[in-house]
């Protein structure tokens, strides 16, 4: 920018001189001198015109007065804390490639992953739609809406979804089977973003359905306007056979719109309209209305009434088994050429059936073209792979709101923590789990994008751009994004504040490295290459800041060492203080957190980041700055001799963390002060010996980070040791994948507190298994004495992982957060089609260069 500013100044002065025609007035007698910028500036002699001088002085006075006044006003304005000051660079998502047709094509979507079916636009105050229904569990009626474990659905999830304009989902609820299909269409006359339709098919499984609860289903489809616009009901007596129009309204973004319902089945309709400023608890409104009707009229039926100026309309659809209903939203109906009837016809009935068949077939063809699974795995595995991709893409959400930031400051020598809001921000992101983690997680997102970029590079870059645009002035990105009331309502209050001293694995460098290698290998079209390069050019300054944030705030006491900040060194309740910022939560670290720690995993995340920055720098032909020599940093962090000095234990043949540690720590019940006259017992940490600085002797995923990073030479005896650790059944190997922590560890499957079950202390996690498989695949191709051994282990581990994940999906209907290391059973959250969806890349043997 400085260079362009100087050019503008030169041009302006020269133009002024040219307009003088080279003539000088007799009483000015100007001489010219060169400025330091190379332009010429006039200097007046003593024979200057007094009137001109006075005029200039008068103007100068007012300019100086104006500047001083603004400076005073600026100094009086409260300055934002750095933690909530945006990074001073153009936004990535403002690039032309994310505007225009691209932005409009992604406007509508199933961007509310936290509900079983939710539709919204990528705008802060959207028109939102969703589905509720009455389910039966334990002999009682329950209203379904928000994805919850306790609903105990047999299965749910998008078994196919292209991330753009098509998705097909199945839901099995105790004998009631629903299929929801989503389709977008951009036709002549439609408003911004086009139209969309949902087909809902309802059937029963007679072996599971209790006929005492009726021979029909009750659905509740709703529309709500977050902008507060009034929604108009078509009539007091809804009759889809007479008129398919349910509701209408108007918005600035899409113009006038209409909602239609069509069905060939005999359906009964009821409605209620509500006025509310809150949209995260719509099911509460419906439940309250139904409860009132049951008390008054002894019937499970909406009240057929409207609040004044309703901004929420709920339509109750009652039909006998089986039935199908097509619901279509038509935008831009105020246009003279809107062709509303034709567009309704195209998005319902037989026309919709044909469109959905074409989309279904297109998904299958694209899936096989990208992943080529037919030649690598059986048909059952292919169907599970499709469901993994479908629910990952169908789980992409759009969120808008403000993160809550913990702001620490020292006042009179004491630390005071207050909570301040981040700036209002939007986030377009995949989510780990629609039921338990339906929001953005920085650590998970890099793994998500390893799959998504292969499916749709434009969606992937859009998501990465949204994440990087959340960066503050220091280069920090909040690791968990809890944006908006819907997201906030699902998170325990203690986990809401984000701490700007704490990081999260910079996994976005995983996908960026993959994409850069794709560019080097000519895997993209000419247009895509150009757009990716423009993206990297715009993103580079943010990536530099992100790297520097880690390199300064997370650096250790020794050169090339790093440690995760945020561990609690004062806790008396945790067996081993958690390292939440690492993403590995309760994985055992040094027993006594301190600045002397050296965390092996963070060292290799920094190696990945430095190597990726070096590659981007070379790709963009940027000059290497001495103070930001990424190549030098990558070489330093991959130096095997230095690594071994800091982290290798010859006796174990393994790599470990380093820190202030003792193995003699236990949880012990202790009597605590009486509360309300009642004595209580608490499980507290009991340290039996003084810790000392040493390697932390726990073999597990962290120990394998040098192996994952491929820094061990193919001929090294250390590689042989790594292969032994991996394949040893007494340590990490199981028939279902590699466990997270060795059976020999003192922390293996130990609870961390009375309420914290072991998380990363034994169970099998797919993201780490994927990275280990990637390294095994690499070493199986490298000439050396251990090549065949690596190949044998690779093939068996890959087979075990695929077989177990597919078996669990067939038995339970879900992909899981983790898998039990004893019997292989799915554990934790479900559906978890975040990084567990990497099973598709495992099937495809697509590992890139990570």
Order of alpha helices (4+ residues) and beta strands (2+ residues): alpha-beta-beta-alpha-alpha-beta-beta-beta-beta-beta-beta-beta-beta-beta-beta-beta-beta-beta-alpha-beta-beta-beta-alpha-alpha-alpha-beta-beta-beta-beta-beta-alpha-alpha-beta-alpha-beta-alpha-alpha-alpha-alpha-alpha-beta-beta-beta-beta-beta-beta-alpha-alpha-beta-beta-alpha-alpha-beta-beta-alpha
